[in-house]
Amino acid sequence: MTETADAMRKLAGRPTAVELFAGAGLLSSAFAAEGFRFSLAVEQNVIAAETYKRNLGPHIRVGDVQEIEAVGACDVLVAGPPCQGFSTLGKRHAHDPRNKLSLEIGRWAKALSPKIVVVENVPKFLESIYWSELRNYLEGLGYDVETHVLNAADYGLPQIRRRCFAFASRIGLPTIPSAGGFRPSTVRQAWEGLPSEPTGRDGHVAPCPSPIALARMKVIPPGGDKRDVLNRAPHLAPKSWWTTRVQATDVWGRMHWDEPSNTLRTALLNASKGRYIHPEQDRVMTLREAARLQTIPDDWTFVGTPYQVARQIGNGVPPKLGRIVARSVRETL
């Protein structure tokens, strides 16, 4: 690192950060709220990058992290590489080409020489050969490495969402606060103040269910799911529901008012993908309701179609959880 670069960072008075696989910017927003200044963020998806730009600034660069030259310096490198190949909710292809993208973090760490590297992913990532290789590489660069698996619900968020955070540091490892002491939060609390019916404005919109989907929803009681359709209205169940031996019990599920929601996935507008049906109404949650469960501020502006926005929400780190991580990193610097 040059003396000029170090002097500029000290002059700015705020620790600098770079984020790879930045998505719509939810993790960047958490670090920014804790006093970090981002000099660069990289995201390949044009629509997600536009959301990032509108909310956080023009330092976002659209492109493939493999093809962009890693230059400059920063205090903290943050990265949330694609998780689809590791998630237990997906097909978990060991040779998914996206898996190896996580190895790019090592190249950027070597070039930017950050004091701390933060890697976010699903817990199964820690069991992969890619994490093992990345960890060995970072340790070879002189970093101490430690991992944590955090459940957002344990930290007062209205969503059950388990994610791993790996920290590689040259100055001491961040101390993550214990999950004890955080007040539990529920779907009802998260949606407080929102109109009960979708307004069609500010993301408070949900797709209109098809006639068959509506008929299924009508027979699902509070807290119920696909099994209630099978038991109460078997004529509404497709043949595949009867022939599938292993049933996912949360699909076509109604959310519980007084519990945290299940993990929000990118397909959160699709009742067949999880427990995404409103606790009382015959519809899935709206985008604004989903954003509330992710602790995204109401003034956050999304770009894209409803399904593109749902993907941005489902792929992101809840800002409230991100701030807990960012605060721990800031206190370490």
VOBA-1610 file (N, C-alpha, C; in pm, whole numbers, padded with zeros to 5 digits, always signed):
BEGIN
Met+00084-00119+00000Met+00000+00000+00000Met+00088+00125+00000Thr+00057+00223-00083Thr+00139+00343-00090Thr+00108+00436+00026Glu+00205+00524+00061Glu+00182+00620+00168Glu+00071+00717+00131Thr+00060+00751+00001Thr-00044+00844-00043Thr-00182+00785-00021Ala-00201+00658-00056Ala-00331+00593-00038Ala-00369+00587+00109Asp-00271+00555+00194Asp-00298+00546+00338Asp-00333+00682+00395Ala-00265+00785+00349Ala-00292+00920+00398Ala-00432+00966+00357Met-00474+00931+00235Met-00607+00970+00188Met-00715+00901+00271Arg-00692+00777+00307Arg-00791+00705+00387Arg-00805+00769+00525Lys-00693+00807+00586Lys-00698+00870+00718Lys-00763+01007+00709Leu-00739+01079+00600Leu-00795+01211+00583Leu-00947+01204+00573Ala-00997+01100+00509Ala-01141+01087+00492Ala-01210+01065+00625Gly-01142+01006+00723Gly-01199+00990+00855Gly-01295+00875+00869Arg-01322+00805+00763Arg-01414+00691+00766Arg-01344+00572+00704Pro-01359+00453+00761Pro-01297+00337+00699Pro-01356+00311+00562Thr-01271+00271+00471Thr-01315+00247+00333Thr-01347+00100+00312Ala-01439+00077+00220Ala-01481-00060+00194Ala-01505-00081+00045Val-01491-00205+00004Val-01523-00249-00132Val-01612-00372-00117Glu-01718-00379-00198Glu-01804-00498-00192Glu-01809-00567-00327Leu-01790-00698-00326Leu-01806-00782-00444Leu-01939-00854-00436Phe-02000-00884-00551Phe-02131-00950-00556Phe-02230-00866-00474Ala-02236-00738-00505Ala-02306-00642-00419Ala-02458-00650-00425Gly-02514-00713-00529Gly-02658-00721-00540Gly-02722-00584-00541Ala-02835-00572-00470Ala-02908-00446-00465Ala-02852-00350-00361Gly-02750-00393-00287Gly-02682-00303-00194Gly-02725-00311-00050Leu-02796-00416-00011Leu-02845-00422+00127Leu-02732-00435+00229Leu-02628-00514+00197Leu-02516-00525+00290Leu-02432-00398+00289Ser-02415-00339+00172Ser-02344-00211+00164Ser-02415-00105+00248Ser-02548-00104+00243Ser-02624-00005+00319Ser-02601-00022+00468Ala-02588-00147+00512Ala-02564-00173+00654Ala-02427-00120+00695Phe-02325-00146+00615Phe-02191-00097+00646Phe-02186+00056+00638Ala-02256+00113+00541Ala-02258+00259+00529Ala-02324+00321+00652Ala-02428+00258+00702Ala-02496+00310+00821Ala-02407+00305+00945Glu-02306+00218+00942Glu-02213+00207+01054Glu-02085+00287+01029Gly-02088+00375+00930Gly-01978+00469+00911Gly-01876+00434+00806Phe-01900+00330+00726Phe-01805+00293+00621Phe-01833+00374+00494Arg-01726+00401+00422Arg-01737+00471+00294Arg-01695+00376+00182Phe-01786+00348+00090Phe-01756+00256-00019Phe-01693+00329-00136Ser-01577+00277-00177Ser-01511+00333-00295Ser-01549+00258-00420Leu-01595+00133-00403Leu-01631+00051-00519Leu-01722-00062-00474Ala-01817-00094-00560Ala-01899-00214-00544Ala-01914-00275-00682Val-01915-00407-00689Val-01922-00477-00817Val-02043-00570-00817Glu-02123-00561-00921Glu-02241-00646-00936Glu-02266-00672-01084Gln-02289-00797-01118Gln-02307-00833-01259Gln-02447-00807-01310Asn-02547-00817-01224Asn-02686-00798-01266Asn-02716-00650-01282Val-02753-00611-01403Val-02773-00469-01434Val-02886-00408-01352Ile-02996-00482-01335Ile-03112-00428-01263Ile-03079-00410-01114Ala-03017-00511-01054Ala-02980-00499-00914Ala-02881-00384-00894Ala-02788-00369-00988Ala-02690-00261-00979Ala-02757-00124-00987Glu-02865-00113-01064Glu-02936+00014-01073Glu-03005+00046-00941Thr-03059-00056-00875Thr-03116-00034-00742Thr-03008+00015-00647Tyr-02892-00049-00653Tyr-02779-00007-00569Tyr-02745+00140-00595Lys-02735+00176-00722Lys-02695+00311-00759Lys-02794+00415-00708Arg-02922+00386-00720Arg-03023+00483-00679Arg-03024+00508-00529Asn-02986+00407-00454Asn-02992+00420-00309Asn-02859+00455-00244Leu-02748+00416-00308Leu-02619+00429-00242Leu-02516+00511-00318Gly-02538+00533-00446Gly-02444+00617-00519Gly-02383+00552-00642Pro-02307+00629-00718Pro-02256+00584-00848Pro-02129+00500-00843His-02085+00462-00724His-01960+00384-00715His-01981+00237-00754Ile-02103+00199-00787Ile-02130+00062-00831Ile-02080+00043-00973Arg-02016-00070-00997Arg-01968-00103-01132Arg-02033-00232-01177Val-02093-00229-01295Val-02157-00348-01348Val-02055-00432-01422Gly-02041-00558-01381Gly-01944-00644-01447Gly-01920-00771-01370Asp-01840-00857-01428Asp-01802-00985-01370Asp-01676-00965-01286Val-01678-01006-01161Val-01561-00986-01075Val-01439-01057-01130Gln-01460-01159-01212Gln-01347-01232-01270Gln-01276-01150-01377Glu-01348-01055-01436Glu-01294-00980-01550Glu-01250-00839-01513Ile-01279-00796-01391Ile-01244-00661-01349Ile-01110-00663-01276Glu-01025-00570-01312Glu-00894-00562-01247Glu-00911-00511-01105Ala-00851-00582-01011Ala-00859-00542-00871Ala-00744-00447-00841Val-00776-00320-00826Val-00674-00219-00798Val-00722-00129-00686Gly-00626-00065-00618Gly-00658+00027-00512Gly-00630-00031-00375Ala-00700+00023-00276Ala-00681-00022-00138Ala-00811+00004-00062Cys-00831-00070+00046Cys-00949-00049+00130Cys-00921-00107+00267Asp-01000-00065+00364Asp-00988-00120+00498Asp-01058-00253+00510Val-01173-00264+00443Val-01256-00384+00454Val-01304-00427+00316Leu-01292-00555+00287Leu-01346-00614+00165Leu-01465-00700+00206Val-01580-00673+00147Val-01703-00745+00179Val-01748-00821+00055Ala-01795-00944+00072Ala-01836-01023-00044Ala-01942-01125-00005Gly-02043-01134-00087Gly-02148-01236-00069Gly-02164-01313-00198Pro-02073-01406-00230Pro-02078-01477-00358Pro-02206-01558-00372Pro-02243-01594-00496Pro-02367-01669-00519Pro-02377-01792-00431Cys-02497-01813-00376Cys-02515-01922-00280Cys-02593-02040-00338Gln-02643-02028-00462Gln-02734-02129-00514Gln-02674-02269-00514Gly-02545-02280-00539Gly-02482-02411-00544Gly-02458-02473-00408Phe-02480-02393-00301Phe-02455-02444-00166Phe-02583-02456-00084Ser-02687-02383-00121Ser-02808-02376-00039Ser-02882-02508-00034Thr-02928-02544+00085Thr-03009-02665+00101Thr-03148-02646+00042Leu-03186-02521+00013Leu-03317-02494-00046Leu-03314-02508-00197Gly-03195-02524-00254Gly-03183-02539-00398Gly-03136-02678-00435Lys-03083-02692-00557Lys-03040-02822-00605Lys-02902-02861-00557Arg-02826-02765-00507Arg-02691-02788-00451Arg-02602-02868-00546His-02581-02815-00665His-02490-02880-00758His-02347-02849-00716Ala-02272-02952-00684Ala-02134-02931-00638Ala-02048-02863-00744His-02084-02883-00870His-02003-02827-00978His-02074-02711-01048Asp-02166-02647-00978Asp-02229-02526-01029Asp-02117-02426-01060Pro-02110-02375-01183Pro-02000-02285-01219Pro-01994-02159-01132Arg-02105-02124-01068Arg-02105-02005-00982Arg-02028-02029-00853Asn-02011-02156-00815Asn-01943-02185-00689Asn-01801-02131-00686Lys-01731-02145-00798Lys-01591-02105-00800Lys-01571-01954-00795Leu-01681-01878-00812Leu-01668-01733-00805Leu-01619-01689-00667Ser-01647-01768-00565Ser-01602-01732-00431Ser-01450-01724-00422Leu-01381-01796-00509Leu-01234-01794-00506Leu-01178-01660-00551Glu-01260-01581-00621Glu-01214-01448-00664Glu-01189-01356-00545Ile-01251-01387-00434Ile-01231-01304-00314Ile-01085-01302-00275Gly-01017-01415-00291Gly-00875-01421-00259Gly-00792-01328-00346Arg-00824-01326-00475Arg-00749-01238-00567Arg-00766-01092-00529Trp-00889-01054-00496Trp-00915-00916-00458Trp-00850-00883-00322Ala-00850-00978-00232Ala-00787-00954-00101Ala-00638-00932-00116Lys-00575-01009-00204Lys-00431-00992-00226Lys-00401-00856-00287Ala-00486-00813-00382Ala-00460-00688-00453Ala-00492-00565-00368Leu-00602-00569-00291Leu-00646-00451-00216Leu-00589-00446-00074Ser-00537-00557-00026Ser-00476-00567+00106Ser-00564-00507+00217Pro-00689-00549+00227Pro-00773-00496+00335Pro-00729-00549+00471Lys-00765-00477+00575Lys-00735-00524+00709Lys-00826-00642+00745Ile-00951-00634+00699Ile-01049-00737+00730Ile-01126-00774+00603Val-01152-00902+00586Val-01235-00953+00478Val-01359-01016+00542Val-01476-00983+00490Val-01602-01039+00539Val-01669-01114+00425Val-01698-01241+00445Val-01763-01324+00343Val-01896-01375+00398Glu-02004-01350+00325Glu-02138-01393+00368Glu-02192-01497+00272Asn-02257-01600+00326Asn-02316-01704+00242Asn-02409-01790+00327Val-02462-01896+00268Val-02543-01991+00344Val-02449-02081+00425Pro-02496-02138+00537Pro-02408-02218+00622Pro-02338-02333+00550Lys-02404-02396+00454Lys-02343-02509+00383Lys-02219-02469+00304Phe-02204-02341+00277Phe-02084-02293+00209Phe-01958-02332+00286Leu-01969-02333+00418Leu-01853-02363+00502Leu-01808-02508+00489Glu-01893-02594+00433Glu-01858-02735+00414Glu-01806-02763+00274Ser-01796-02661+00192Ser-01757-02681+00052Ser-01606-02679+00033Ile-01562-02737-00077Ile-01420-02733-00111Ile-01377-02592-00147Tyr-01471-02511-00190Tyr-01438-02373-00230Tyr-01404-02290-00107Trp-01481-02305+00001Trp-01447-02233+00122Trp-01314-02283+00177Ser-01291-02412+00174Ser-01166-02467+00224Ser-01048-02407+00148Glu-01061-02399+00017Glu-00953-02342-00065Glu-00936-02193-00038Leu-01047-02121-00027Leu-01039-01978-00002Leu-00980-01952+00136Arg-01022-02028+00234Arg-00969-02009+00369Arg-00817-02032+00372Asn-00773-02138+00308Asn-00629-02165+00305Asn-00554-02053+00236Tyr-00613-01998+00131Tyr-00548-01890+00058Tyr-00537-01765+00145Leu-00645-01731+00214Leu-00644-01613+00299Leu-00545-01629+00415Glu-00540-01747+00471Glu-00443-01772+00578Glu-00301-01761+00525Gly-00281-01803+00400Gly-00150-01788+00338Gly-00110-01643+00317Leu-00209-01555+00309Leu-00182-01412+00296Leu-00158-01346+00432Gly-00170-01423+00537Gly-00143-01369+00670Gly-00266-01333+00751Tyr-00382-01378+00707Tyr-00506-01348+00780Tyr-00538-01459+00881Asp-00591-01418+00995Asp-00655-01511+01087Asp-00800-01524+01044Val-00855-01643+01048Val-00989-01667+00994Val-01078-01730+01100Glu-01202-01680+01106Glu-01301-01735+01199Glu-01438-01726+01133Thr-01525-01821+01163Thr-01658-01823+01101Thr-01767-01823+01208His-01881-01767+01172His-01998-01764+01258His-02121-01795+01174Val-02214-01869+01231Val-02343-01890+01168Val-02447-01817+01253Leu-02514-01720+01194Leu-02608-01636+01266Leu-02749-01658+01212Asn-02844-01664+01303Asn-02985-01671+01266Asn-03045-01534+01291Ala-03097-01471+01188Ala-03151-01335+01201Ala-03255-01326+01310Ala-03337-01429+01326Ala-03442-01426+01427Ala-03384-01416+01568Asp-03266-01470+01589Asp-03202-01464+01721Asp-03154-01323+01755Tyr-03147-01237+01654Tyr-03099-01101+01674Tyr-03211-00999+01658Gly-03334-01044+01682Gly-03447-00952+01685Gly-03510-00921+01551Leu-03476-00997+01447Leu-03537-00975+01317Leu-03661-01063+01301Pro-03758-01019+01222Pro-03882-01095+01207Pro-03874-01203+01100Gln-03762-01273+01094Gln-03742-01375+00991Gln-03640-01478+01039Ile-03672-01605+01018Ile-03576-01712+01044Ile-03484-01719+00922Arg-03362-01681+00940Arg-03269-01675+00826Arg-03128-01703+00876Arg-03077-01822+00850Arg-02945-01862+00897Arg-02843-01834+00786Arg-02741-01759+00820Arg-02635-01726+00726Arg-02500-01735+00795Cys-02399-01772+00719Cys-02265-01774+00776Cys-02193-01644+00740Phe-02112-01599+00832Phe-02024-01484+00811Phe-01884-01530+00846Ala-01796-01524+00749Ala-01657-01561+00770Ala-01574-01433+00777Phe-01485-01424+00874Phe-01401-01307+00892Phe-01255-01347+00880Ala-01183-01274+00797Ala-01039-01291+00784Ala-00976-01157+00821Ser-00888-01158+00920Ser-00836-01031+00971Ser-00687-01038+01000Arg-00622-00923+00979Arg-00482-00907+01014Arg-00465-00826+01141Ile-00574-00779+01201Ile-00565-00689+01315Ile-00646-00738+01435Gly-00689-00862+01432Gly-00775-00913+01538Gly-00914-00941+01484Leu-00976-01045+01532Leu-01105-01086+01478Leu-01220-01013+01545Pro-01321-00974+01468Pro-01439-00906+01525Pro-01509-00994+01628Thr-01566-00930+01726Thr-01645-00999+01828Thr-01792-00982+01798Ile-01858-01090+01760Ile-02000-01084+01729Ile-02080-01096+01858Pro-02175-01006+01882Pro-02251-01014+02006Pro-02331-01143+02017Ser-02350-01188+02138Ser-02429-01308+02162Ser-02574-01285+02121Ala-02639-01392+02078Ala-02778-01381+02036Ala-02871-01350+02153Gly-02828-01379+02274Gly-02910-01349+02391Gly-02925-01199+02410Gly-03041-01158+02460Gly-03061-01017+02489Gly-03135-00940+02382Phe-03164-01004+02268Phe-03239-00939+02162Phe-03387-00977+02174Arg-03475-00879+02163Arg-03616-00906+02177Arg-03670-00972+02050Pro-03742-01083+02061Pro-03798-01148+01941Pro-03892-01056+01866Ser-03901-01077+01736Ser-03988-00995+01652Ser-04073-01085+01565Thr-04190-01039+01529Thr-04286-01122+01457Thr-04331-01057+01327Val-04401-01135+01247Val-04460-01084+01123Val-04553-00967+01154Arg-04636-00984+01255Arg-04731-00878+01290Arg-04659-00747+01323Gln-04553-00757+01398Gln-04477-00637+01435Gln-04409-00575+01315Ala-04357-00659+01227Ala-04287-00609+01109Ala-04379-00530+01018Trp-04504-00570+01012Trp-04598-00506+00920Trp-04679-00395+00984Glu-04649-00364+01107Glu-04723-00259+01177Glu-04715-00127+01099Gly-04831-00065+01079Gly-04836+00063+01008Gly-04861+00051+00860Leu-04846-00068+00804Leu-04876-00087+00661Leu-05027-00106+00643Pro-05084-00056+00534Pro-05224-00086+00505Pro-05242-00237+00495Ser-05350-00288+00551Ser-05370-00433+00551Ser-05390-00488+00410Glu-05449-00409+00322Glu-05468-00450+00183Glu-05362-00385+00096Pro-05315-00453-00007Pro-05218-00392-00100Pro-05273-00264-00161Thr-05190-00162-00164Thr-05232-00033-00218Thr-05194-00015-00365Gly-05099-00098-00413Gly-05050-00081-00548Gly-04942+00025-00559Arg-04902+00083-00445Arg-04800+00188-00445Arg-04685+00149-00352Asp-04568+00207-00380Asp-04451+00190-00293Asp-04419+00044-00265Gly-04439-00041-00366Gly-04405-00182-00351Gly-04507-00263-00275His-04614-00200-00229His-04717-00275-00156His-04811-00341-00257Val-04753-00431-00335Val-04824-00500-00443Val-04791-00649-00438Ala-04890-00729-00477Ala-04873-00874-00484Ala-04942-00924-00609Pro-04892-01032-00668Pro-04956-01085-00789Pro-05095-01138-00757Cys-05185-01121-00852Cys-05320-01174-00836Cys-05316-01325-00858Pro-05362-01404-00763Pro-05354-01550-00781Pro-05445-01598-00893Ser-05401-01703-00959Ser-05484-01766-01062Ser-05606-01829-00996Pro-05709-01863-01073Pro-05828-01926-01013Pro-05796-02051-00932Ile-05707-02137-00981Ile-05674-02259-00908Ile-05594-02226-00782Ala-05503-02128-00791Ala-05426-02088-00673Ala-05517-02027-00568Leu-05612-01946-00611Leu-05706-01884-00517Leu-05791-01990-00448Ala-05835-02088-00524Ala-05916-02196-00466Ala-05837-02272-00361Arg-05710-02296-00385Arg-05627-02365-00286Arg-05610-02280-00161Met-05581-02152-00181Met-05560-02065-00066Met-05683-02060+00024Lys-05801-02064-00034Lys-05925-02053+00042Lys-05947-02169+00138Val-05884-02283+00111Val-05904-02398+00200Val-05788-02416+00298Ile-05688-02327+00291Ile-05574-02336+00382Ile-05602-02251+00505Pro-05610-02311+00623Pro-05643-02237+00746Pro-05521-02161+00799Pro-05540-02081+00904Pro-05425-02012+00964Pro-05314-02111+01001Gly-05194-02084+00957Gly-05081-02172+00985Gly-05078-02298+00903Gly-05175-02314+00811Gly-05183-02436+00731Gly-05091-02432+00612Asp-05099-02538+00530Asp-05011-02549+00415Asp-05068-02648+00314Lys-04983-02693+00225Lys-05021-02784+00117Lys-05098-02907+00165Arg-05064-02956+00282Arg-05130-03077+00333Arg-05279-03055+00358Asp-05316-02930+00388Asp-05457-02901+00407Asp-05534-02908+00276Val-05468-02871+00167Val-05532-02883+00036Val-05554-03031+00005Leu-05454-03112+00032Leu-05465-03256+00007Leu-05578-03318+00089Asn-05593-03273+00213Asn-05693-03332+00301Asn-05833-03275+00280Arg-05841-03144+00256Arg-05971-03078+00250Arg-06030-03069+00109Ala-05942-03056+00012Ala-05990-03041-00126Ala-05897-03116-00221Pro-05896-03248-00214Pro-05803-03328-00294Pro-05816-03305-00444His-05933-03261-00488His-05951-03236-00631His-05870-03115-00679Leu-05824-03033-00585Leu-05743-02916-00622Leu-05594-02947-00627Ala-05557-03067-00587Ala-05416-03106-00586Ala-05377-03172-00717Pro-05269-03126-00780Pro-05224-03191-00904Pro-05171-03331-00875Lys-05161-03410-00978Lys-05115-03549-00963Lys-04978-03556-00897Ser-04892-03460-00928Ser-04756-03464-00873Ser-04754-03457-00721Trp-04854-03393-00660Trp-04858-03385-00515Trp-04881-03522-00453Trp-04949-03607-00524Trp-04979-03740-00471Trp-04865-03838-00497Thr-04788-03813-00602Thr-04683-03909-00639Thr-04548-03876-00578Thr-04529-03751-00534Thr-04402-03712-00474Thr-04390-03773-00335Arg-04286-03850-00314Arg-04271-03919-00186Arg-04225-03826-00075Val-04131-03738-00107Val-04080-03646-00006Val-04152-03512-00024Gln-04233-03476+00072Gln-04312-03355+00063Gln-04245-03239+00138Ala-04238-03124+00073Ala-04194-03002+00140Ala-04316-02945+00210Thr-04319-02951+00342Thr-04441-02919+00414Thr-04473-02770+00421Asp-04377-02682+00394Asp-04405-02540+00404Asp-04458-02477+00276Val-04454-02547+00165Val-04504-02488+00042Val-04655-02472+00050Trp-04704-02370-00015Trp-04845-02333-00004Trp-04882-02313+00144Gly-04789-02254+00217Gly-04810-02234+00359Gly-04852-02092+00394Arg-04940-02082+00493Arg-04976-01950+00547Arg-04875-01909+00652Met-04838-01783+00650Met-04747-01730+00749Met-04818-01720+00885His-04739-01719+00992His-04793-01706+01127His-04779-01560+01172Trp-04887-01501+01218Trp-04883-01362+01263Trp-04780-01340+01373Asp-04779-01427+01470Asp-04702-01400+01592Asp-04575-01482+01605Glu-04515-01510+01490Glu-04385-01574+01482Glu-04302-01504+01375Pro-04171-01522+01377Pro-04092-01473+01263Pro-04132-01549+01137Ser-04114-01489+01022Ser-04142-01558+00897Ser-04035-01663+00870Asn-04067-01754+00781Asn-03964-01844+00730Asn-03867-01766+00642Thr-03758-01829+00603Thr-03658-01764+00518Thr-03721-01717+00387Leu-03698-01591+00353Leu-03746-01538+00226Leu-03648-01578+00116Arg-03700-01643+00014Arg-03620-01681-00102Arg-03650-01586-00216Thr-03580-01604-00325Thr-03599-01515-00440Thr-03736-01534-00503Ala-03799-01650-00481Ala-03931-01678-00538Ala-04042-01652-00437Leu-04026-01550-00355Leu-04120-01524-00247Leu-04259-01483-00293Leu-04275-01452-00421Leu-04408-01419-00475Leu-04482-01542-00524Asn-04422-01658-00507Asn-04479-01784-00556Asn-04517-01872-00437Ala-04646-01896-00419Ala-04693-01974-00304Ala-04638-02116-00304Ser-04601-02166-00421Ser-04553-02304-00429Ser-04408-02318-00385Lys-04343-02209-00348Lys-04202-02212-00312Lys-04176-02200-00162Gly-04280-02179-00083Gly-04256-02166+00060Gly-04379-02119+00135Arg-04358-02081+00261Arg-04468-02030+00345Arg-04479-01880+00322Tyr-04541-01845+00211Tyr-04544-01706+00168Tyr-04686-01651+00155Ile-04787-01728+00193Ile-04924-01680+00186Ile-04954-01595+00309His-05025-01486+00287His-05062-01393+00395His-05131-01470+00508Pro-05110-01428+00634Pro-05171-01500+00747Pro-05323-01512+00740Glu-05388-01415+00677Glu-05535-01416+00671Glu-05590-01405+00530Gln-05529-01323+00448Gln-05583-01296+00315Gln-05539-01404+00215Asp-05617-01419+00109Asp-05588-01521+00009Asp-05499-01462-00101Arg-05374-01442-00064Arg-05271-01388-00153Arg-05137-01413-00089Val-05031-01401-00168Val-04896-01405-00111Val-04865-01267-00055Met-04758-01255+00020Met-04716-01126+00074Met-04683-01028-00039Thr-04693-00901-00009Thr-04652-00800-00106Thr-04501-00779-00098Leu-04447-00709-00197Leu-04304-00678-00196Leu-04268-00590-00076Arg-04355-00496-00041Arg-04325-00411+00074Arg-04330-00491+00202Glu-04424-00585+00213Glu-04428-00670+00331Glu-04301-00755+00339Ala-04255-00806+00225Ala-04131-00883+00222Ala-04013-00796+00263Ala-04010-00673+00214Ala-03901-00582+00249Ala-03900-00554+00399Arg-04019-00541+00458Arg-04026-00520+00603Arg-03966-00640+00678Leu-03994-00762+00630Leu-03940-00881+00695Leu-03789-00889+00680Gln-03735-00823+00577Gln-03590-00815+00559Gln-03530-00693+00627Thr-03613-00617+00698Thr-03573-00493+00767Thr-03519-00388+00671Ile-03573-00387+00549Ile-03537-00285+00450Ile-03623-00162+00473Pro-03564-00044+00482Pro-03642+00078+00508Pro-03748+00102+00400Asp-03859+00163+00441Asp-03968+00190+00347Asp-03927+00287+00237Asp-03825+00370+00262Asp-03784+00466+00160Asp-03681+00409+00062Trp-03649+00281+00076Trp-03557+00217-00017Trp-03626+00199-00152Thr-03561+00242-00259Thr-03620+00239-00392Thr-03568+00120-00471Phe-03657+00033-00514Phe-03619-00080-00597Phe-03645-00052-00744Val-03561-00110-00827Val-03575-00100-00972Val-03605-00239-01027Gly-03698-00248-01123Gly-03724-00375-01188Gly-03869-00419-01180Thr-03898-00530-01243Thr-04031-00590-01238Thr-04053-00648-01098Pro-04178-00679-01062Pro-04201-00738-00930Pro-04115-00862-00903Tyr-04097-00947-01003Tyr-04019-01068-00980Tyr-03869-01037-00972Gln-03824-00933-01041Gln-03685-00891-01027Gln-03660-00830-00889Val-03757-00755-00840Val-03746-00697-00706Val-03748-00807-00600Ala-03836-00906-00618Ala-03841-01018-00524Ala-03706-01088-00516Arg-03640-01102-00631Arg-03508-01165-00633Arg-03407-01080-00556Gln-03413-00949-00572Gln-03322-00862-00500Gln-03344-00870-00349Ile-03469-00879-00308Ile-03500-00890-00166Ile-03453-01025-00111Gly-03487-01132-00182Gly-03453-01265-00134Gly-03305-01295-00134Asn-03229-01228-00220Asn-03085-01251-00227Asn-03006-01170-00125Gly-03070-01071-00063Gly-02996-00976+00018Gly-02976-01017+00163Val-02884-00949+00228Val-02863-00962+00372Val-02952-00860+00441Pro-03035-00901+00537Pro-03118-00803+00607Pro-03032-00692+00667Pro-03061-00567+00634Pro-02975-00459+00684Pro-02957-00456+00836Lys-03062-00493+00911Lys-03048-00492+01057Lys-02943-00593+01103Leu-02940-00712+01041Leu-02837-00811+01074Leu-02702-00764+01022Gly-02702-00704+00902Gly-02578-00653+00845Gly-02514-00547+00933Arg-02596-00465+00998Arg-02541-00360+01084Arg-02474-00419+01207Ile-02527-00529+01258Ile-02464-00594+01373Ile-02324-00642+01334Val-02313-00700+01215Val-02184-00746+01164Val-02092-00627+01139Ala-02144-00525+01071Ala-02062-00409+01037Ala-02012-00336+01161Arg-02097-00327+01262Arg-02056-00260+01386Arg-01942-00335+01453Ser-01948-00467+01449Ser-01841-00547+01508Ser-01711-00528+01432Val-01720-00516+01300Val-01601-00493+01219Val-01545-00354+01247Arg-01632-00254+01255Arg-01588-00116+01280Arg-01516-00105+01414Glu-01568-00175+01514Glu-01507-00170+01647Glu-01370-00239+01650Thr-01344-00323+01552Thr-01216-00394+01546Thr-01108-00310+01480Leu-01147-00219+01391Leu-01049-00140+01316Leu-00973-00042+01406
//
